[in-house]
Amino acid sequence: MARTFTLQDANETLTMILPIMDEIQSIRRTILKHQPELWSMVERLAGNGGNLTLSKLQKDFDRFDKLVHQILDLGIEIKDINTGLIDFPALKDGRTVYLCWRYEEESIQFWHEIDAGFAGRQQIENFNDR
């Protein structure tokens, strides 16, 4: 059975993963900044044996992958890496729902049904962990 979080567990875990999310967003910005030149670098890579910028970005990609897996390994689902949207599986009235958090929100302020997605987010005040 997959891990579920209480609201308290999710908020405590959030404080632990916030530095990870900060670093993920920083690496994401770096990669996006270099995106236009990436394809031409990849094309030239085969012909000249390498590219310093691409090598440095490879380290960013590797770190990015490691950080993402640190979050996933905790049982948290990453829904949108661009906005930093993550869901913590939780139980409400015996069924699985998501406690929903987006990067730069102070704490978990929303929850939603599994099939409702971001558009179906409801205020956390309407959540009961039963």
Secondary structure by P-SEA (a helix, b strand, c coil): ccccccaaaaaaaaaaaaaaaaaaaaaaaaaaaaccaaaaaaaacccccccaaaaaaaaaaaaaaaaaaaaaaacccccccccbbbbbbbbcccbbbbbccccccccccccccccccccccccccccccc
